[in-house]
Amino acid sequence: MAGKAPKRKGDGYERELAKYFNKVVFGNEDLVQRAPLSGGGAVKSSGGSDLKNTPHIYVEAKRTEKFQILTQCQLLLLEGIDRKQENHYA
Protein backbone atom coordinates (compact mmCIF):
# COMPACT_ATOMS: atom_id res chain seq x y z
CA MET A 1 0.00 0.00 0.00
CA ALA A 2 1.20 3.46 -0.76
CA GLY A 3 -0.02 6.97 -0.10
CA LYS A 4 -3.16 7.45 1.95
CA ALA A 5 -4.39 3.84 1.80
CA PRO A 6 -2.57 2.64 4.97
CA LYS A 7 -3.92 5.64 6.93
CA ARG A 8 -7.48 4.92 5.75
CA LYS A 9 -7.06 1.24 6.66
CA GLY A 10 -5.86 2.16 10.16
CA ASP A 11 -8.58 4.77 10.68
CA GLY A 12 -11.25 2.29 9.60
CA TYR A 13 -9.94 -0.35 11.99
CA GLU A 14 -9.92 2.11 14.89
CA ARG A 15 -13.57 2.99 14.18
CA GLU A 16 -14.44 -0.72 13.93
CA LEU A 17 -12.69 -1.42 17.23
CA ALA A 18 -14.49 1.49 18.94
CA LYS A 19 -17.83 0.09 17.76
CA TYR A 20 -16.86 -3.33 19.15
CA PHE A 21 -15.96 -1.88 22.56
CA ASN A 22 -19.21 0.10 22.63
CA LYS A 23 -21.33 -2.92 21.74
CA VAL A 24 -19.63 -5.74 23.66
CA VAL A 25 -17.96 -4.04 26.62
CA PHE A 26 -20.27 -1.09 27.26
CA GLY A 27 -23.66 -2.59 26.32
CA ASN A 28 -24.32 -0.51 23.19
CA GLU A 29 -23.45 2.80 24.89
CA ASP A 30 -21.58 5.17 22.61
CA LEU A 31 -18.62 5.82 24.94
CA VAL A 32 -15.46 4.77 23.10
CA GLN A 33 -14.33 6.94 20.19
CA ARG A 34 -11.39 7.13 17.86
CA ALA A 35 -8.91 9.69 19.18
CA PRO A 36 -8.54 12.86 17.11
CA LEU A 37 -5.42 12.77 14.92
CA SER A 38 -4.79 9.18 15.97
CA GLY A 39 -1.61 7.89 14.39
CA GLY A 40 -0.29 11.42 14.05
CA GLY A 41 1.58 11.54 17.35
CA ALA A 42 0.52 12.20 20.91
CA VAL A 43 -2.48 14.46 21.38
CA LYS A 44 -3.09 15.98 24.80
CA SER A 45 -6.75 14.95 24.94
CA SER A 46 -6.02 11.34 24.00
CA GLY A 47 -2.63 10.79 25.62
CA GLY A 48 -1.47 9.10 22.42
CA SER A 49 -3.93 6.19 22.63
CA ASP A 50 -5.79 5.34 19.42
CA LEU A 51 -9.13 5.19 21.28
CA LYS A 52 -10.61 7.55 23.88
CA ASN A 53 -12.66 6.58 26.94
CA THR A 54 -11.20 3.10 27.45
CA PRO A 55 -10.71 3.05 31.23
CA HIS A 56 -7.68 1.18 32.53
CA ILE A 57 -6.34 0.25 29.09
CA TYR A 58 -4.20 2.01 26.50
CA VAL A 59 -5.29 1.02 22.98
CA GLU A 60 -2.77 0.91 20.16
CA ALA A 61 -4.81 -0.55 17.30
CA LYS A 62 -3.07 -2.56 14.59
CA ARG A 63 -4.94 -4.67 12.07
CA THR A 64 -3.09 -7.95 11.64
CA GLU A 65 -3.79 -11.24 9.91
CA LYS A 66 -3.14 -13.22 13.09
CA PHE A 67 -3.71 -11.83 16.59
CA GLN A 68 -1.42 -13.05 19.34
CA ILE A 69 -0.90 -11.80 22.87
CA LEU A 70 2.40 -12.60 24.50
CA THR A 71 2.65 -12.41 28.25
CA GLN A 72 5.65 -10.82 29.93
CA CYS A 73 6.89 -14.32 30.87
CA GLN A 74 6.66 -15.49 27.25
CA LEU A 75 8.58 -12.42 26.07
CA LEU A 76 11.34 -13.03 28.63
CA LEU A 77 11.53 -16.69 27.61
CA LEU A 78 11.84 -15.77 23.93
CA GLU A 79 14.49 -13.19 24.79
CA GLY A 80 16.46 -15.83 26.70
CA ILE A 81 16.24 -18.27 23.77
CA ASP A 82 17.54 -15.58 21.40
CA ARG A 83 20.50 -14.89 23.71
CA LYS A 84 21.39 -18.59 23.93
CA GLN A 85 21.34 -18.87 20.14
CA GLU A 86 23.54 -15.79 19.77
CA ASN A 87 26.07 -17.21 22.27
CA HIS A 88 26.00 -20.64 20.60
CA TYR A 89 26.88 -19.24 17.18
CA ALA A 90 29.36 -16.63 18.42
Secondary structure in CASP SS format (residue, H / E / C, confidence):
PFRMAT SS
TARGET T0000
AUTHOR 0000-0000-0000
METHOD secondary structure of the structure
MODEL  1
M C 1.00
A C 1.00
G C 1.00
K C 1.00
A H 1.00
P H 1.00
K H 1.00
R H 1.00
K H 1.00
G H 1.00
D H 1.00
G H 1.00
Y H 1.00
E H 1.00
R H 1.00
E H 1.00
L H 1.00
A H 1.00
K H 1.00
Y H 1.00
F H 1.00
N H 1.00
K H 1.00
V H 1.00
V H 1.00
F C 1.00
G C 1.00
N C 1.00
E C 1.00
D C 1.00
L C 1.00
V C 1.00
Q E 1.00
R E 1.00
A C 1.00
P C 1.00
L C 1.00
S C 1.00
G C 1.00
G C 1.00
G C 1.00
A C 1.00
V C 1.00
K C 1.00
S C 1.00
S C 1.00
G C 1.00
G C 1.00
S C 1.00
D C 1.00
L E 1.00
K E 1.00
N C 1.00
T C 1.00
P C 1.00
H C 1.00
I C 1.00
Y C 1.00
V C 1.00
E C 1.00
A C 1.00
K C 1.00
R C 1.00
T C 1.00
E C 1.00
K C 1.00
F C 1.00
Q C 1.00
I C 1.00
L C 1.00
T C 1.00
Q H 1.00
C H 1.00
Q H 1.00
L H 1.00
L H 1.00
L H 1.00
L H 1.00
E H 1.00
G H 1.00
I H 1.00
D H 1.00
R H 1.00
K H 1.00
Q H 1.00
E H 1.00
N H 1.00
H H 1.00
Y H 1.00
A C 1.00
END
